[in-house]
Amino acid sequence: MPEALMDFAGAVPAVTGGRILIIDDESGIRDSLELLLTLEGFTVSLAQEGISGMDTLSHEEFDLLLLDLSMPGENGIDLLPKIKALRPEMPVIMITAYGTVSNVVDALRAGAENFIQKPWDNEKLLADIRMAVARNRSETEVIQLKKTLKQRYSFDNIVGKSEPMLKLLDVVAQVAPSRSTVLIQGESGTGKELIAKALHMHSQRKDKPFVAINTGAVPSDLLESTLFGHVKGAFTSAIAAKKGLFEVADGGTLFLDEIGTMPMETQAKILRALQERKFMQVGGVHEISVDVRVVAAANVNLLQAVKEGRFREDLYYRLSVITLELPPLRTRKQDIPLLADFFLKRYSDENGLPLRKLSLEALRAMMDYEWPGNVRELENSMERGVVLSTEVVIPPELLPQQVIGNSYSANLLDHKLDASLFDIMEEIERRILTDRLERCNWNQTETAEFFKVPLSTLNQKIKRLNIEIRKRVRD
């Protein structure tokens, strides 16, 4: 796993080492930051203005830049685009005594990761620096990880460098060339079909079909025909003969997902097809021979289903010659930044957008979240962030509400330590209302119906909270 992400204390990674450049015209600020960061194990370089800072950046690599907003000559916001052109992947934290909303927006639009106001809280500053350095390393790790996995396994679309995932991939690489049936167990959304495809692509069957079916999504009265096919006239709607998936997958791999939902009578026919490598179509009288490797998956405990009489014991042991357990995402949180970067790149490319990145607050919220929907839920969250974001950096507000959770309120408090309770509650109300307006495509009538308030009441709140209504992007 990336060294920077090995030990998480809450949402802040324990970072060891790292090179940081400070560009600030005030010697007192430079010296105090250098002392603070050096004591934390960072290697620090200093520059007192933009020209010398750019010269240093052109010759050396850094994990992070701390950039002052107000300096003689070019200020930090004017300098930032040049810095990003030279080192596009390097995170930048802007530091200033003038933390106006306009300055913050300009800095974030120019590519800054975060905005710290003087005088700062040392612990919060260190937490933001550790997170930014850790994420920068994780982005580098994604590139290297894909190369490493390609060299070691050639597993496409499987991202993870945590110990549980590497152990799993070692077993997949060992098992793939065999003819053995494989049972993949894991919660929904953990990526069972990706593992099944990896087994297929690293077997001698890779040039033959890979056929997948979610057996739980097929009505029980159609499942047998879907798997084994039928002859013409076998039942009322059988107006023509049709091959089943066992025959379609001949020579290749058949992936049976959610096999724990399969009716007992179908289970018996699956067992015979596995043992004899033969089956009969529905309504047929002749046996059909096939050479199919079956990979099955379940998101329930099949052994418990056997004990409860819901799954055949003989089929269970026939399927579980090799059993692979996919770890849930909550047990491999080190992989969250890697997975997030992977999906952000995918959906940025698909939508023709500049590569999106998570803000430090958004990444913190994601590290705190338990991800009951696993990798699939994370992927959907990243797609949402890419589609809704109008800037390069995705703020926590664009993550689903359940992901933000307690971090949503915590972040408000962190940034409003001198605010009154009324101010904090008003900001929470503003963010909740803005989020719902975005989800309703800025349709105020629909938003009012969601909150069960009159449209006039909603309009009054929008005016009081100074929410800028954007144009609807679709009818």
C-alpha positions as a Python dict, from the first residue, in 0.01 Angstrom:
ca = {
    (1, 'M'): (0, 0, 0),
    (2, 'P'): (118, 360, -40),
    (3, 'E'): (344, 439, 256),
    (4, 'A'): (164, 767, 309),
    (5, 'L'): (-167, 590, 359),
    (6, 'M'): (-61, 299, 578),
    (7, 'D'): (-169, 441, 915),
    (8, 'F'): (-485, 645, 939),
    (9, 'A'): (-559, 821, 1264),
    (10, 'G'): (-917, 925, 1205),
    (11, 'A'): (-912, 1084, 862),
    (12, 'V'): (-554, 1217, 873),
    (13, 'P'): (-278, 992, 735),
    (14, 'A'): (53, 950, 911),
    (15, 'V'): (301, 1090, 658),
    (16, 'T'): (671, 1031, 698),
    (17, 'G'): (905, 1259, 509),
    (18, 'G'): (810, 1457, 206),
    (19, 'R'): (952, 1768, 36),
    (20, 'I'): (774, 2100, 76),
    (21, 'L'): (847, 2435, -89),
    (22, 'I'): (739, 2759, 83),
    (23, 'I'): (705, 3078, -123),
    (24, 'D'): (638, 3374, 109),
    (25, 'D'): (789, 3724, 124),
    (26, 'E'): (777, 3743, 505),
    (27, 'S'): (1089, 3594, 662),
    (28, 'G'): (912, 3538, 994),
    (29, 'I'): (643, 3331, 825),
    (30, 'R'): (899, 3129, 630),
    (31, 'D'): (1108, 3060, 939),
    (32, 'S'): (815, 2956, 1157),
    (33, 'L'): (677, 2724, 888),
    (34, 'E'): (1021, 2576, 826),
    (35, 'L'): (1066, 2499, 1196),
    (36, 'L'): (716, 2351, 1231),
    (37, 'L'): (749, 2129, 924),
    (38, 'T'): (1108, 2023, 990),
    (39, 'L'): (1009, 1903, 1338),
    (40, 'E'): (739, 1694, 1167),
    (41, 'G'): (999, 1521, 947),
    (42, 'F'): (948, 1719, 624),
    (43, 'T'): (1233, 1851, 409),
    (44, 'V'): (1169, 2222, 351),
    (45, 'S'): (1295, 2462, 83),
    (46, 'L'): (1230, 2838, 93),
    (47, 'A'): (1174, 3116, -160),
    (48, 'Q'): (1087, 3478, -82),
    (49, 'E'): (910, 3561, -409),
    (50, 'G'): (769, 3408, -726),
    (51, 'I'): (1072, 3425, -957),
    (52, 'S'): (1306, 3237, -724),
    (53, 'G'): (1023, 2997, -636),
    (54, 'M'): (960, 2913, -1002),
    (55, 'D'): (1333, 2863, -1055),
    (56, 'T'): (1342, 2616, -766),
    (57, 'L'): (1036, 2431, -899),
    (58, 'S'): (1194, 2399, -1243),
    (59, 'H'): (1493, 2210, -1099),
    (60, 'E'): (1346, 2013, -807),
    (61, 'E'): (1048, 1788, -728),
    (62, 'F'): (822, 1865, -432),
    (63, 'D'): (527, 1690, -267),
    (64, 'L'): (356, 2019, -176),
    (65, 'L'): (380, 2396, -221),
    (66, 'L'): (276, 2649, 45),
    (67, 'L'): (212, 2973, -144),
    (68, 'D'): (150, 3320, -1),
    (69, 'L'): (-131, 3516, -161),
    (70, 'S'): (4, 3870, -117),
    (71, 'M'): (364, 3922, -234),
    (72, 'P'): (554, 4201, -411),
    (73, 'G'): (540, 4167, -788),
    (74, 'E'): (318, 3877, -888),
    (75, 'N'): (76, 3772, -616),
    (76, 'G'): (1, 3408, -541),
    (77, 'I'): (-315, 3383, -751),
    (78, 'D'): (-137, 3528, -1058),
    (79, 'L'): (154, 3291, -1002),
    (80, 'L'): (-58, 2981, -950),
    (81, 'P'): (-143, 2910, -1319),
    (82, 'K'): (229, 2918, -1405),
    (83, 'I'): (301, 2679, -1119),
    (84, 'K'): (29, 2442, -1235),
    (85, 'A'): (159, 2454, -1591),
    (86, 'L'): (503, 2352, -1465),
    (87, 'R'): (394, 2101, -1197),
    (88, 'P'): (29, 2012, -1270),
    (89, 'E'): (13, 1723, -1021),
    (90, 'M'): (175, 1903, -726),
    (91, 'P'): (-81, 2020, -464),
    (92, 'V'): (-75, 2386, -360),
    (93, 'I'): (-207, 2527, -32),
    (94, 'M'): (-258, 2903, -39),
    (95, 'I'): (-174, 3103, 276),
    (96, 'T'): (-299, 3456, 336),
    (97, 'A'): (-407, 3709, 593),
    (98, 'Y'): (-691, 3815, 361),
    (99, 'G'): (-934, 3524, 346),
    (100, 'T'): (-1218, 3687, 156),
    (101, 'V'): (-1471, 3476, -30),
    (102, 'S'): (-1346, 3625, -357),
    (103, 'N'): (-986, 3526, -280),
    (104, 'V'): (-1087, 3174, -185),
    (105, 'V'): (-1288, 3126, -503),
    (106, 'D'): (-1010, 3267, -722),
    (107, 'A'): (-750, 3042, -557),
    (108, 'L'): (-958, 2727, -591),
    (109, 'R'): (-1040, 2805, -954),
    (110, 'A'): (-671, 2850, -1026),
    (111, 'G'): (-602, 2503, -888),
    (112, 'A'): (-523, 2546, -518),
    (113, 'E'): (-601, 2247, -300),
    (114, 'N'): (-690, 2448, 6),
    (115, 'F'): (-684, 2794, 159),
    (116, 'I'): (-532, 2863, 504),
    (117, 'Q'): (-580, 3199, 677),
    (118, 'K'): (-318, 3365, 897),
    (119, 'P'): (-284, 3325, 1189),
    (120, 'W'): (-337, 2953, 1148),
    (121, 'D'): (-388, 2665, 1387),
    (122, 'N'): (-74, 2449, 1372),
    (123, 'E'): (-256, 2118, 1415),
    (124, 'K'): (-510, 2194, 1144),
    (125, 'L'): (-238, 2317, 909),
    (126, 'L'): (-33, 2003, 969),
    (127, 'A'): (-341, 1786, 915),
    (128, 'D'): (-411, 1956, 580),
    (129, 'I'): (-46, 1925, 477),
    (130, 'R'): (-31, 1556, 566),
    (131, 'M'): (-351, 1488, 374),
    (132, 'A'): (-232, 1682, 67),
    (133, 'V'): (106, 1507, 64),
    (134, 'A'): (-58, 1167, 117),
    (135, 'R'): (-299, 1224, -169),
    (136, 'N'): (-24, 1345, -400),
    (137, 'R'): (165, 1027, -325),
    (138, 'S'): (-148, 819, -379),
    (139, 'E'): (-202, 974, -725),
    (140, 'T'): (156, 884, -812),
    (141, 'E'): (90, 538, -667),
    (142, 'V'): (-214, 491, -896),
    (143, 'I'): (5, 533, -1202),
    (144, 'Q'): (275, 306, -1064),
    (145, 'L'): (21, 59, -928),
    (146, 'K'): (-143, 13, -1267),
    (147, 'K'): (200, -50, -1419),
    (148, 'T'): (290, -294, -1141),
    (149, 'L'): (-39, -485, -1162),
    (150, 'K'): (-5, -495, -1539),
    (151, 'Q'): (344, -644, -1509),
    (152, 'R'): (252, -878, -1226),
    (153, 'Y'): (-102, -978, -1316),
    (154, 'S'): (-228, -773, -1614),
    (155, 'F'): (-550, -722, -1418),
    (156, 'D'): (-742, -438, -1583),
    (157, 'N'): (-981, -223, -1378),
    (158, 'I'): (-878, -381, -1047),
    (159, 'V'): (-731, -115, -820),
    (160, 'G'): (-598, -179, -474),
    (161, 'K'): (-267, -208, -299),
    (162, 'S'): (-386, -294, 50),
    (163, 'E'): (-266, -621, 199),
    (164, 'P'): (-607, -797, 167),
    (165, 'M'): (-630, -712, -204),
    (166, 'L'): (-275, -814, -288),
    (167, 'K'): (-325, -1147, -110),
    (168, 'L'): (-646, -1200, -306),
    (169, 'L'): (-481, -1117, -638),
    (170, 'D'): (-198, -1359, -563),
    (171, 'V'): (-454, -1638, -524),
    (172, 'V'): (-642, -1528, -839),
    (173, 'A'): (-320, -1541, -1040),
    (174, 'Q'): (-247, -1890, -907),
    (175, 'V'): (-598, -2028, -957),
    (176, 'A'): (-680, -1871, -1296),
    (177, 'P'): (-495, -2123, -1520),
    (178, 'S'): (-668, -2423, -1358),
    (179, 'R'): (-996, -2586, -1462),
    (180, 'S'): (-1137, -2574, -1107),
    (181, 'T'): (-1470, -2415, -1026),
    (182, 'V'): (-1441, -2105, -810),
    (183, 'L'): (-1681, -1956, -557),
    (184, 'I'): (-1642, -1582, -496),
    (185, 'Q'): (-1801, -1456, -175),
    (186, 'G'): (-1837, -1093, -73),
    (187, 'E'): (-2081, -814, -6),
    (188, 'S'): (-2265, -643, -290),
    (189, 'G'): (-2052, -392, -475),
    (190, 'T'): (-1713, -542, -388),
    (191, 'G'): (-1631, -630, -750),
    (192, 'K'): (-1701, -1002, -777),
    (193, 'E'): (-1757, -989, -1153),
    (194, 'L'): (-1422, -812, -1203),
    (195, 'I'): (-1250, -1098, -1021),
    (196, 'A'): (-1441, -1351, -1233),
    (197, 'K'): (-1324, -1173, -1550),
    (198, 'A'): (-967, -1172, -1419),
    (199, 'L'): (-990, -1550, -1368),
    (200, 'H'): (-1114, -1589, -1723),
    (201, 'M'): (-859, -1357, -1885),
    (202, 'H'): (-569, -1537, -1718),
    (203, 'S'): (-683, -1885, -1814),
    (204, 'Q'): (-638, -2077, -2136),
    (205, 'R'): (-1004, -1995, -2206),
    (206, 'K'): (-940, -1622, -2252),
    (207, 'D'): (-1008, -1639, -2628),
    (208, 'K'): (-1344, -1804, -2567),
    (209, 'P'): (-1664, -1642, -2436),
    (210, 'F'): (-1702, -1496, -2089),
    (211, 'V'): (-2076, -1511, -2015),
    (212, 'A'): (-2224, -1354, -1702),
    (213, 'I'): (-2572, -1382, -1556),
    (214, 'N'): (-2726, -1251, -1236),
    (215, 'T'): (-2938, -1551, -1147),
    (216, 'G'): (-3127, -1349, -887),
    (217, 'A'): (-3252, -1110, -1155),
    (218, 'V'): (-3411, -1382, -1374),
    (219, 'P'): (-3762, -1506, -1284),
    (220, 'S'): (-3741, -1861, -1149),
    (221, 'D'): (-3971, -1998, -1422),
    (222, 'L'): (-3736, -1863, -1693),
    (223, 'L'): (-3402, -1937, -1527),
    (224, 'E'): (-3373, -2300, -1641),
    (225, 'S'): (-3447, -2206, -2003),
    (226, 'T'): (-3198, -1917, -1981),
    (227, 'L'): (-2921, -2144, -1858),
    (228, 'F'): (-2987, -2457, -2064),
    (229, 'G'): (-3194, -2336, -2358),
    (230, 'H'): (-3515, -2489, -2493),
    (231, 'V'): (-3650, -2661, -2800),
    (232, 'K'): (-3927, -2518, -3013),
    (233, 'G'): (-4267, -2573, -2850),
    (234, 'A'): (-4125, -2659, -2509),
    (235, 'F'): (-4368, -2409, -2356),
    (236, 'T'): (-4625, -2160, -2480),
    (237, 'S'): (-4389, -1878, -2577),
    (238, 'A'): (-4115, -2109, -2715),
    (239, 'I'): (-4187, -2030, -3080),
    (240, 'A'): (-3828, -2116, -3177),
    (241, 'A'): (-3540, -2318, -3036),
    (242, 'K'): (-3291, -2119, -2829),
    (243, 'K'): (-2945, -2192, -2695),
    (244, 'G'): (-2886, -2155, -2322),
    (245, 'L'): (-2592, -1979, -2160),
    (246, 'F'): (-2411, -2305, -2088),
    (247, 'E'): (-2398, -2371, -2460),
    (248, 'V'): (-2313, -2008, -2544),
    (249, 'A'): (-2019, -2024, -2301),
    (250, 'D'): (-1885, -2353, -2442),
    (251, 'G'): (-1506, -2350, -2419),
    (252, 'G'): (-1513, -2040, -2200),
    (253, 'T'): (-1632, -1926, -1859),
    (254, 'L'): (-1984, -1896, -1720),
    (255, 'F'): (-2021, -1654, -1430),
    (256, 'L'): (-2325, -1723, -1211),
    (257, 'D'): (-2382, -1424, -983),
    (258, 'E'): (-2610, -1430, -677),
    (259, 'I'): (-2627, -1807, -697),
    (260, 'G'): (-2769, -1823, -346),
    (261, 'T'): (-3108, -1714, -485),
    (262, 'M'): (-3134, -2008, -729),
    (263, 'P'): (-3434, -2245, -688),
    (264, 'M'): (-3352, -2592, -555),
    (265, 'E'): (-3470, -2770, -873),
    (266, 'T'): (-3238, -2558, -1087),
    (267, 'Q'): (-2956, -2624, -843),
    (268, 'A'): (-2991, -2997, -911),
    (269, 'K'): (-2953, -2945, -1286),
    (270, 'I'): (-2653, -2716, -1236),
    (271, 'L'): (-2489, -2985, -1026),
    (272, 'R'): (-2538, -3249, -1296),
    (273, 'A'): (-2403, -3015, -1567),
    (274, 'L'): (-2092, -2957, -1357),
    (275, 'Q'): (-2036, -3323, -1281),
    (276, 'E'): (-2123, -3475, -1619),
    (277, 'R'): (-2046, -3175, -1844),
    (278, 'K'): (-2376, -3255, -2011),
    (279, 'F'): (-2730, -3121, -1995),
    (280, 'M'): (-3062, -3134, -2177),
    (281, 'Q'): (-3253, -2833, -2302),
    (282, 'V'): (-3600, -2765, -2166),
    (283, 'G'): (-3829, -2996, -2364),
    (284, 'G'): (-3531, -3171, -2524),
    (285, 'V'): (-3454, -3543, -2536),
    (286, 'H'): (-3086, -3535, -2637),
    (287, 'E'): (-2794, -3448, -2413),
    (288, 'I'): (-2558, -3167, -2513),
    (289, 'S'): (-2193, -3187, -2410),
    (290, 'V'): (-2008, -2869, -2316),
    (291, 'D'): (-1672, -2766, -2175),
    (292, 'V'): (-1750, -2476, -1944),
    (293, 'R'): (-1569, -2345, -1640),
    (294, 'V'): (-1817, -2216, -1385),
    (295, 'V'): (-1734, -1929, -1154),
    (296, 'A'): (-2011, -1859, -903),
    (297, 'A'): (-2062, -1565, -668),
    (298, 'A'): (-2277, -1503, -364),
    (299, 'N'): (-2333, -1208, -134),
    (300, 'V'): (-2484, -1432, 134),
    (301, 'N'): (-2327, -1704, 346),
    (302, 'L'): (-2388, -2015, 135),
    (303, 'L'): (-2278, -2252, 408),
    (304, 'Q'): (-2540, -2103, 636),
    (305, 'A'): (-2793, -2143, 354),
    (306, 'V'): (-2696, -2510, 334),
    (307, 'K'): (-2761, -2552, 707),
    (308, 'E'): (-3099, -2384, 667),
    (309, 'G'): (-3192, -2613, 374),
    (310, 'R'): (-3199, -2330, 118),
    (311, 'F'): (-2898, -2447, -82),
    (312, 'R'): (-2786, -2795, -183),
    (313, 'E'): (-2489, -2919, 17),
    (314, 'D'): (-2349, -3122, -273),
    (315, 'L'): (-2364, -2822, -506),
    (316, 'Y'): (-2200, -2601, -246),
    (317, 'Y'): (-1900, -2831, -218),
    (318, 'R'): (-1886, -2873, -596),
    (319, 'L'): (-1873, -2497, -645),
    (320, 'S'): (-1637, -2417, -357),
    (321, 'V'): (-1338, -2616, -479),
    (322, 'I'): (-1165, -2278, -460),
    (323, 'T'): (-1325, -2005, -248),
    (324, 'L'): (-1224, -1641, -276),
    (325, 'E'): (-1336, -1391, -12),
    (326, 'L'): (-1357, -1031, -134),
    (327, 'P'): (-1291, -784, 149),
    (328, 'P'): (-1543, -501, 196),
    (329, 'L'): (-1412, -152, 130),
    (330, 'R'): (-1438, -52, 497),
    (331, 'T'): (-1163, -305, 580),
    (332, 'R'): (-923, -170, 317),
    (333, 'K'): (-959, 206, 348),
    (334, 'Q'): (-602, 250, 227),
    (335, 'D'): (-741, 180, -120),
    (336, 'I'): (-1000, 461, -110),
    (337, 'P'): (-772, 738, -247),
    (338, 'L'): (-646, 503, -520),
    (339, 'L'): (-996, 399, -621),
    (340, 'A'): (-1120, 760, -610),
    (341, 'D'): (-842, 877, -841),
    (342, 'F'): (-907, 584, -1076),
    (343, 'F'): (-1278, 664, -1109),
    (344, 'L'): (-1224, 1041, -1127),
    (345, 'K'): (-997, 989, -1426),
    (346, 'R'): (-1243, 750, -1591),
    (347, 'Y'): (-1543, 982, -1561),
    (348, 'S'): (-1345, 1298, -1640),
    (349, 'D'): (-1231, 1131, -1963),
    (350, 'E'): (-1580, 997, -2043),
    (351, 'N'): (-1733, 1342, -2001),
    (352, 'G'): (-1457, 1527, -2186),
    (353, 'L'): (-1365, 1728, -1877),
    (354, 'P'): (-1030, 1829, -1724),
    (355, 'L'): (-917, 1577, -1466),
    (356, 'R'): (-1116, 1633, -1146),
    (357, 'K'): (-961, 1601, -801),
    (358, 'L'): (-1106, 1575, -452),
    (359, 'S'): (-1062, 1857, -205),
    (360, 'L'): (-892, 1764, 121),
    (361, 'E'): (-1225, 1799, 305),
    (362, 'A'): (-1398, 1567, 57),
    (363, 'L'): (-1125, 1305, 93),
    (364, 'R'): (-1147, 1331, 472),
    (365, 'A'): (-1521, 1267, 460),
    (366, 'M'): (-1465, 966, 235),
    (367, 'M'): (-1205, 820, 471),
    (368, 'D'): (-1448, 856, 762),
    (369, 'Y'): (-1737, 689, 577),
    (370, 'E'): (-1800, 313, 608),
    (371, 'W'): (-1912, 254, 242),
    (372, 'P'): (-2190, -2, 289),
    (373, 'G'): (-2226, -13, -91),
    (374, 'N'): (-1854, -81, -124),
    (375, 'V'): (-1661, 0, -445),
    (376, 'R'): (-1979, 40, -650),
    (377, 'E'): (-2102, 314, -413),
    (378, 'L'): (-1764, 488, -429),
    (379, 'E'): (-1767, 474, -808),
    (380, 'N'): (-2114, 626, -822),
    (381, 'S'): (-2006, 902, -582),
    (382, 'M'): (-1708, 989, -801),
    (383, 'E'): (-1923, 997, -1115),
    (384, 'R'): (-2164, 1231, -938),
    (385, 'G'): (-1879, 1458, -829),
    (386, 'V'): (-1735, 1479, -1180),
    (387, 'V'): (-2071, 1552, -1344),
    (388, 'L'): (-2182, 1816, -1091),
    (389, 'S'): (-1848, 1991, -1043),
    (390, 'T'): (-1792, 2316, -1228),
    (391, 'E'): (-1436, 2343, -1098),
    (392, 'V'): (-1133, 2113, -1108),
    (393, 'V'): (-1141, 2052, -732),
    (394, 'I'): (-1450, 1867, -605),
    (395, 'P'): (-1574, 2004, -268),
    (396, 'P'): (-1743, 1785, -6),
    (397, 'E'): (-2080, 1943, -87),
    (398, 'L'): (-2087, 1750, -415),
    (399, 'L'): (-2054, 1412, -244),
    (400, 'P'): (-2375, 1227, -155),
    (401, 'Q'): (-2521, 1339, 176),
    (402, 'Q'): (-2466, 1001, 341),
    (403, 'V'): (-2094, 1019, 258),
    (404, 'I'): (-2053, 1367, 404),
    (405, 'G'): (-2230, 1263, 724),
    (406, 'N'): (-2084, 1408, 1042),
    (407, 'S'): (-1786, 1548, 854),
    (408, 'Y'): (-2024, 1793, 684),
    (409, 'S'): (-2099, 1973, 1011),
    (410, 'A'): (-1745, 1927, 1142),
    (411, 'N'): (-1600, 2105, 839),
    (412, 'L'): (-1836, 2396, 892),
    (413, 'L'): (-1721, 2428, 1251),
    (414, 'D'): (-1353, 2405, 1153),
    (415, 'H'): (-1389, 2699, 916),
    (416, 'K'): (-1614, 2911, 1142),
    (417, 'L'): (-1451, 2893, 1484),
    (418, 'D'): (-1541, 3256, 1555),
    (419, 'A'): (-1897, 3229, 1420),
    (420, 'S'): (-2214, 3234, 1627),
    (421, 'L'): (-2446, 2936, 1648),
    (422, 'F'): (-2694, 3128, 1430),
    (423, 'D'): (-2429, 3179, 1160),
    (424, 'I'): (-2335, 2810, 1162),
    (425, 'M'): (-2697, 2694, 1142),
    (426, 'E'): (-2765, 2941, 861),
    (427, 'E'): (-2467, 2807, 665),
    (428, 'I'): (-2588, 2448, 715),
    (429, 'E'): (-2934, 2550, 592),
    (430, 'R'): (-2780, 2725, 290),
    (431, 'R'): (-2578, 2419, 193),
    (432, 'I'): (-2867, 2176, 235),
    (433, 'L'): (-3099, 2395, 31),
    (434, 'T'): (-2838, 2452, -243),
    (435, 'D'): (-2768, 2079, -262),
    (436, 'R'): (-3139, 1998, -308),
    (437, 'L'): (-3179, 2271, -571),
    (438, 'E'): (-2888, 2120, -764),
    (439, 'R'): (-3041, 1773, -738),
    (440, 'C'): (-3371, 1913, -866),
    (441, 'N'): (-3189, 2084, -1153),
    (442, 'W'): (-3272, 2424, -1000),
    (443, 'N'): (-3644, 2358, -1033),
    (444, 'Q'): (-3783, 2558, -739),
    (445, 'T'): (-4130, 2406, -757),
    (446, 'E'): (-3987, 2054, -733),
    (447, 'T'): (-3757, 2163, -449),
    (448, 'A'): (-4048, 2316, -256),
    (449, 'E'): (-4246, 1993, -297),
    (450, 'F'): (-3950, 1793, -164),
    (451, 'F'): (-3925, 2007, 150),
    (452, 'K'): (-4307, 2020, 180),
    (453, 'V'): (-4317, 2400, 197),
    (454, 'P'): (-4504, 2657, -14),
    (455, 'L'): (-4312, 2791, -310),
    (456, 'S'): (-4334, 3142, -161),
    (457, 'T'): (-4162, 3019, 157),
    (458, 'L'): (-3886, 2860, -46),
    (459, 'N'): (-3833, 3180, -243),
    (460, 'Q'): (-3809, 3380, 81),
    (461, 'K'): (-3541, 3142, 211),
    (462, 'I'): (-3346, 3163, -115),
    (463, 'K'): (-3342, 3543, -91),
    (464, 'R'): (-3255, 3546, 281),
    (465, 'L'): (-2968, 3300, 234),
    (466, 'N'): (-2837, 3481, -78),
    (467, 'I'): (-2848, 3166, -288),
    (468, 'E'): (-2774, 3235, -652),
    (469, 'I'): (-3019, 3044, -872),
    (470, 'R'): (-2848, 2889, -1171),
    (471, 'K'): (-3003, 2823, -1509),
    (472, 'R'): (-3161, 2482, -1554),
    (473, 'V'): (-2949, 2261, -1774),
    (474, 'R'): (-3236, 2051, -1904),
    (475, 'D'): (-3612, 2058, -1925),
}
